[in-house]
Each structure stands twice: as C-alpha cells, then as structure tokens.
Amino acid sequence: MPTDPKREIERRIRGAEAALVALSHRVHGHPELAFEEVRASAWVAEELSGAGFDVEHGCYGLPTAVRARVGSGPVHVAVCAEYDALPDIGHACGHNVIAAAAVGAGLGLAALADDLGLTVTVLGTPAEEGGGGKVLMLERGAFDGLDAAMMVHPAAVEMAAMPGSAVSRFDVTYRGTPAHAGAYPERGVNAADAMTVAQVAIGLLRQQTTGTDRIQGIVTEAGSASNVIPDVSRGHWNVRTETLEALAPLMERVRRCFEAGALATGCELSTVPAGPDYADMRPDPALLALYRANAEALGRSFPELPGGAAVGAATDMGNVSHAVPAIHPMLGLDCAPAVNHQPEFTAACVTPAADRAVVEGALAMAWTAADLADGRQGSDG
C-alpha cells in the first residue's frame, strides 16, 4: 500500500478529472426521467467496468439500477449515484454531478480497496425524484451488510448535513357526473368543485400545522370545456414534515380535507400512492465528522445558514439512513439566488463550480471511506 493512501487516491481522481467532468456534462445534456435513465445508467456502468469493478447493470428488479463492486475488505462502503432528471427543466437538481462524483470516488478507491481493508460498492440508484429507487433497492437487499453509505448533492450553498424531511406523495381523483353547464347544471356532479373544496380545506388546515409542515399540490385535470360540468378532476400532492413518525397523523388530516370535497359535492374520491414514502434524513455523526474534515481539507467551507435548517427537501437516501450509517452532504455551487429545481440551477450544474464539485465531492467521499476503514482497523487492533 502507498505510504500516503490519500495522496494516491487524489492522484487517481485528479487523473480522471477530464473523464468525470465529461460524464457529468453528458448526463446533463441527455436528461432522462425516473426509471428511464437508460443512457445515464449505462454510462456509469461503463466507466466503472473499465476500472476493474464487477458490474451488474439492471439489478434488484430495476432495469436502470447499477451495482459495481471492487475489493474484499472487511469494511463495506457504498457510494450512491443518482441520475434521473426533472420534467421540463432537466437536471435542475444536479444529479449529473452526483453520478460523476460517485464514479470518481469509486475510481479513486478501486486499486487501493484491498490494501485499505475496504469493499467498495457504487450503486446507481434510479428515480430519486419521486420514484423511490433507493427504497426499492433497500427492500431488495442492496444495502444489506454495509458499514456506511454516502453520496454528495449539489446545492446553492455548502451543507455538511442536508435538512431532509419525510414526505408522502399521492394522486387524487374525483369522479362526478357531466352535464350541460347552461341548460342542465342541476344534473351534474362537479368534480372540479370537489377539488376546490379540498384545496380550501387544506388552506385552512395550514393554520394548525407546524412551521415545518408542507402541503403542496397541483391540479392536473379539472374539465375540458367551460359549458360542461367536469366529471373528473385529478391532482398530485406532497405532504412533508420533519420526521417519518410525524408524517402519518398529518397525512390523516390531509385525507380528511379531500374527503370533505367528496362529501360536499357527492363525488367519488380515490387516492393512490405515487411512490413509497421518503423518511427524514438522519446523518451518522461519526461519518459526517470524517466527511466534513476531508471537505475542509480541500478548501470547502460550511457557512452558518440563517434561520437554521428546520426542514428541507426530501430524499430516498433518508430511508437508507434509517437502516445503515449514512451521509448526504450538499456541495455549494456558489450560484445564489438560483436554487434547486429552478431552470437557473440546471444551468449552474455544468459550470466550473459544478465541475470542481464533481472532483472534490469524489475526493471527500473517497477519503472518508479510507478514514473509516483505518479507524475500524485501529479499533480492532
């Protein structure tokens, strides 16, 4: 083993910088939606296969999932790659950066894994944007036997720990009866009215929810002609709160709002989950301390955020963090006021700051894995 493993890891990652940045830009330039990441998952698999990983593409019952493994050491670390995009605005959450940084961490560790006492798995995890790819992979054994799981995620500002909330997503449909809105309105049962009643009830409910609760929705269908009583209305809704334990009682209150719409109008109501619930993110303190020290050694800093970090976006990495020690740091791109899920952030994810985040995120994760293995071996001795 090299006398300074971290320097050797850095040499290998910086030597692959051009390829990693090219991968990030390629994924960014060909955005694919949840469970449809055919090209991105193939590109991740190809990069790792060429570096000596044992690669399986299309695993855990998911055609766009990837598992790439190298080494046989006693400390087993997984690095997660995401690569799905958002509808219409592409990689406005920077999953191209996530994928390339995960590949970079794998490349940095591959040749040294056995000497370091590591087994390294890079997991390509589809459908983070609502589909819950990691939740499905967790249920199917992808995270079994791990000592740690990690990933990095771009944001407007640097954060060691993402303030991840718990979220439930569901689709709502009301069905009524159509009728001529001018001649026979009394014969109609208005499904659009049912959705309106529910939205008013939710607006009033917000007075009694906590400051960290979020109830968000869009109406996707509410009629097609102004002179026809709408017989169908549909919407997609998210309910967020601080913890998984607090999610169920809040969801029950929201369901009653939708039931009120059905009761008031006489419509039939149906609700269908739009994917698995996401748990709140619970970063492992020891792993987080290692990562933060390594990121700071690279010159990255973690500013104090005004108002703290009471609630944030949700991630299926939260479910992983309830099962194994995990971290989900945020890499600042210095792009404020542009923030995640805006078109301006899409553009920020292929800037020099984003390219630097790919390399330094890979380095910080790889160094953290090496530190973890060194610490475990030291405690065993």
C-alpha positions in Angstrom: 0.0 0.0 0.0 1.3 3.5 -0.7 2.8 5.3 2.3 0.2 8.1 1.9 -3.1 6.4 0.6 -5.0 9.7 0.5 -2.5 11.3 -1.9 -2.7 8.2 -4.1 -6.5 8.4 -4.1 -6.2 12.1 -5.0 -3.7 11.3 -7.8 -6.1 8.8 -9.3 -9.2 11.0 -9.1 -7.5 14.1 -10.4 -6.1 11.9 -13.2 -9.6 11.0 -14.1 -10.9 14.6 -13.9 -11.5 15.1 -17.6 -13.4 11.9 -17.9 -15.5 12.7 -14.8 -16.4 16.1 -16.0 -17.3 14.7 -19.4 -19.6 12.2 -17.8 -21.3 14.9 -15.8 -21.8 17.0 -18.9 -23.0 14.1 -20.9 -25.6 13.1 -18.3 -26.7 16.7 -18.0 -27.0 17.1 -21.8 -29.3 14.0 -22.1 -31.8 14.3 -19.2 -33.9 11.2 -18.5 -36.8 10.9 -16.2 -37.3 8.5 -13.3 -36.8 4.8 -14.2 -36.0 5.8 -17.8 -32.3 6.6 -17.2 -31.1 4.1 -19.8 -28.2 6.1 -21.2 -27.0 7.6 -17.9 -27.0 4.2 -16.1 -25.1 2.6 -19.0 -22.5 5.4 -18.9 -22.0 5.0 -15.2 -21.7 1.2 -15.6 -19.2 1.6 -18.5 -16.9 3.9 -16.5 -16.8 1.5 -13.6 -16.4 -1.6 -15.6 -13.3 -0.1 -17.3 -11.8 0.4 -13.8 -11.9 -3.2 -12.7 -15.3 -3.2 -10.9 -17.5 -6.2 -11.1 -20.6 -4.5 -12.6 -24.2 -5.6 -12.8 -26.5 -3.3 -14.9 -30.2 -3.9 -14.4 -30.3 -5.3 -10.9 -32.7 -5.5 -7.9 -35.6 -5.8 -10.4 -34.8 -2.3 -11.8 -33.5 -2.0 -15.4 -31.7 1.2 -14.7 -30.1 0.2 -11.4 -26.4 -0.5 -11.3 -24.2 -2.4 -8.8 -20.4 -2.2 -9.2 -18.2 -3.8 -6.6 -14.4 -4.0 -6.0 -12.3 -5.2 -3.1 -12.9 -7.7 -0.4 -12.0 -5.9 2.8 -14.0 -6.2 6.0 -15.3 -2.6 5.9 -18.0 -2.3 3.3 -18.9 1.2 2.0 -21.4 2.1 -0.7 -21.4 5.3 -2.7 -24.7 6.2 -4.4 -25.1 7.7 -7.8 -28.3 9.4 -8.9 -29.0 10.3 -12.5 -32.7 11.0 -13.0 -33.8 14.4 -14.2 -37.0 16.5 -13.6 -39.7 17.0 -16.2 -39.3 20.1 -18.4 -36.3 21.6 -16.6 -33.8 18.7 -16.9 -31.0 18.4 -14.3 -32.3 21.2 -12.1 -31.2 19.1 -9.0 -27.8 18.3 -10.3 -27.9 14.6 -10.4 -25.3 14.7 -13.2 -22.9 16.0 -10.6 -24.0 13.2 -8.1 -23.4 10.5 -10.7 -20.0 11.7 -11.8 -18.8 12.3 -8.2 -19.9 8.7 -7.2 -18.0 7.3 -10.1 -15.0 9.4 -9.2 -15.0 8.1 -5.6 -15.1 4.6 -6.9 -12.2 5.2 -9.3 -10.1 6.7 -6.6 -10.6 3.7 -4.3 -10.6 0.8 -6.7 -6.9 -0.1 -6.8 -6.4 0.5 -3.1 -9.6 -1.1 -1.7 -8.0 -4.4 -0.5 -4.9 -2.7 0.9 -7.2 -0.3 2.8 -9.4 -3.1 4.1 -12.4 -2.0 2.0 -15.1 -3.5 -0.1 -16.4 -0.6 -2.3 -19.8 -0.7 -4.0 -21.0 2.0 -6.3 -24.8 1.9 -6.5 -26.6 3.5 -9.4 -29.9 4.4 -7.9 -32.7 5.4 -10.3 -35.8 7.5 -9.7 -34.9 9.7 -6.7 -37.3 12.4 -8.0 -40.4 10.7 -6.5 -40.0 7.1 -7.6 -38.0 5.9 -4.6 -35.4 3.9 -6.3 -33.3 3.6 -3.1 -36.4 2.5 -1.1 -37.0 -0.3 -3.6 -33.3 -1.3 -3.6 -33.2 -1.2 0.2 -36.1 -3.6 0.4 -34.4 -5.9 -2.1 -31.1 -6.1 -0.2 -28.9 -3.6 -2.0 -27.8 -2.0 1.3 -27.5 -5.2 3.4 -24.3 -5.7 5.3 -23.0 -2.2 4.7 -20.9 -0.3 7.3 -21.7 3.0 5.6 -23.5 4.6 2.6 -22.8 8.0 1.2 -23.4 10.4 -1.6 -23.0 14.1 -2.3 -25.6 16.5 -3.8 -25.1 20.0 -5.3 -27.0 23.0 -3.9 -26.7 26.7 -3.8 -24.7 26.6 -0.6 -22.4 24.1 1.1 -24.0 22.0 3.9 -22.5 19.1 5.7 -25.9 17.6 6.6 -28.9 18.0 4.3 -32.0 19.0 6.3 -34.1 16.3 4.8 -37.8 15.9 5.6 -40.2 13.0 5.4 -42.6 13.1 2.5 -45.6 11.2 1.2 -46.7 11.6 -2.4 -50.1 10.6 -3.8 -52.5 11.1 -6.7 -56.1 12.2 -6.1 -59.1 11.6 -8.4 -62.7 12.8 -8.0 -65.4 11.4 -10.3 -68.8 13.1 -10.7 -71.4 13.3 -13.5 -71.2 15.5 -16.6 -74.0 17.8 -17.7 -74.6 20.8 -19.9 -73.5 23.7 -17.7 -76.0 26.1 -19.1 -79.1 24.0 -19.8 -79.0 21.3 -17.1 -76.4 22.2 -14.4 -78.6 20.6 -11.7 -78.0 17.2 -13.3 -74.2 17.4 -12.9 -71.9 16.4 -10.1 -69.0 18.7 -10.3 -65.6 17.1 -9.8 -63.7 20.3 -10.2 -65.8 21.8 -7.3 -64.7 18.8 -5.1 -61.0 19.6 -5.7 -61.7 23.3 -4.9 -63.4 22.4 -1.6 -60.4 20.2 -0.7 -57.9 23.0 -1.6 -59.8 25.5 0.6 -59.9 23.0 3.5 -56.1 22.4 3.1 -55.5 26.2 3.1 -57.4 26.4 6.4 -55.6 23.4 7.8 -52.3 25.1 7.4 -53.2 27.4 10.3 -53.0 24.4 12.6 -49.9 22.8 11.2 -46.3 23.3 12.4 -43.9 25.7 10.8 -42.0 22.7 9.3 -45.0 21.1 7.7 -45.5 21.4 3.9 -48.7 20.6 2.0 -48.2 21.1 -1.8 -50.2 20.1 -4.8 -51.1 20.7 -8.4 -54.3 20.1 -10.2 -53.6 18.2 -13.4 -57.1 17.9 -14.8 -60.3 19.8 -14.0 -62.5 19.7 -17.1 -62.1 20.5 -20.8 -64.9 22.8 -21.7 -66.5 25.7 -19.8 -70.0 24.6 -20.8 -69.7 21.1 -19.4 -69.8 20.2 -15.7 -66.5 18.5 -15.1 -67.0 14.8 -14.3 -63.3 14.1 -13.5 -60.7 16.1 -11.6 -57.2 15.0 -10.8 -54.3 16.3 -8.8 -50.8 15.3 -7.5 -49.9 16.1 -3.9 -47.0 16.1 -1.5 -47.2 16.2 2.3 -43.9 16.9 4.1 -42.9 17.1 7.8 -39.8 16.8 9.9 -39.9 13.1 10.7 -41.4 9.8 9.5 -43.2 9.4 12.8 -45.0 12.8 12.4 -46.0 12.0 8.8 -48.9 9.6 9.4 -51.0 11.9 11.6 -50.5 14.8 9.3 -51.5 12.6 6.3 -54.7 11.7 8.1 -55.7 15.3 8.5 -55.0 16.0 4.8 -57.0 13.0 3.8 -60.0 14.4 5.6 -59.7 17.6 3.5 -60.1 15.5 0.4 -62.9 13.6 1.9 -64.6 16.9 2.6 -64.5 17.7 -1.1 -66.3 14.4 -1.9 -68.9 14.8 0.9 -69.7 18.4 -0.1 -70.2 17.6 -3.8 -71.3 14.0 -3.9 -68.3 12.9 -6.0 -66.4 9.6 -5.6 -62.9 10.0 -4.3 -59.9 7.8 -4.8 -56.3 8.3 -3.7 -53.3 6.3 -4.9 -49.7 6.5 -3.6 -47.4 8.0 -6.2 -44.4 6.1 -4.9 -43.0 5.0 -1.5 -42.8 7.4 1.4 -39.5 9.0 2.0 -38.1 9.1 5.5 -36.3 12.0 7.1 -32.5 12.1 6.6 -30.6 11.0 9.7 -26.9 11.5 9.1 -24.4 9.4 11.1 -22.5 11.8 13.3 -19.1 10.0 13.2 -19.2 9.5 9.4 -20.3 13.2 9.0 -17.4 14.4 11.1 -15.0 12.5 8.9 -16.5 13.9 5.7 -16.5 17.4 7.0 -12.8 17.3 7.9 -12.0 15.9 4.5 -14.1 18.5 2.7 -12.5 21.3 4.7 -9.0 19.9 3.9 -10.0 20.5 0.2 -10.8 24.1 1.0 -14.6 23.8 1.1 -16.3 25.6 4.0 -19.7 25.3 5.7 -21.3 28.7 6.4 -23.9 29.2 9.2 -27.3 29.3 7.5 -29.7 32.0 8.7 -32.7 30.5 10.5 -31.1 27.1 10.9 -32.2 24.1 8.9 -35.5 23.1 10.3 -36.9 21.4 7.1 -35.7 20.8 3.6 -36.1 18.7 0.5 -36.8 15.0 0.8 -34.6 12.2 -0.5 -34.9 8.4 -0.6 -31.4 8.4 1.0 -33.4 9.2 4.1 -34.8 5.7 4.1 -31.2 4.3 3.8 -30.1 6.4 6.7 -32.6 4.7 8.9 -31.1 1.3 8.0 -27.3 1.9 7.8 -24.9 4.7 8.8 -25.2 7.3 6.0 -24.5 10.9 5.0 -25.8 13.2 2.3 -23.7 16.4 2.2 -24.5 19.3 -0.1 -21.9 20.8 -2.4 -22.2 24.5 -2.8 -22.1 25.8 -6.4 -22.0 29.5 -5.4 -25.0 30.1 -7.7 -27.4 32.0 -5.5 -30.1 33.2 -6.0 -30.5 30.2 -8.2 -31.6 27.2 -6.1 -32.5 23.6 -6.8 -35.5 22.8 -9.1 -35.1 26.1 -11.0 -34.0 26.4 -14.6 -31.2 28.6 -13.5 -29.9 25.8 -11.3 -30.0 23.5 -14.3 -27.5 25.9 -16.0 -25.4 26.1 -12.8 -24.8 22.3 -12.8 -22.4 22.5 -15.8 -20.3 25.5 -14.7 -16.7 25.4 -13.5 -18.0 25.4 -9.9 -20.1 22.3 -10.6 -17.1 20.6 -12.3 -15.0 21.4 -9.3 -17.7 19.9 -7.1 -17.6 16.7 -9.0 -13.9 16.2 -8.3 -13.9 17.5 -4.7 -17.0 15.6 -3.8 -15.4 12.4 -5.1 -12.3 13.1 -3.2 -14.0 13.9 0.1 -16.1 10.7 -0.1 -13.1 8.5 -1.1 -11.0 10.0 1.7 -13.9 9.5 4.2 -14.1 5.8 3.2 -10.4 5.4 3.7 -10.6 7.1 7.1 -13.5 4.9 8.1 -11.6 1.7 7.2 -8.5 3.0 9.0 -10.5 3.8 12.1 -12.2 0.4 12.1 -8.9 -1.5 11.7 -7.3 0.6 14.5 -10.2 -0.2 16.9 -9.9 -3.9 16.1 -6.2 -3.8 16.9 
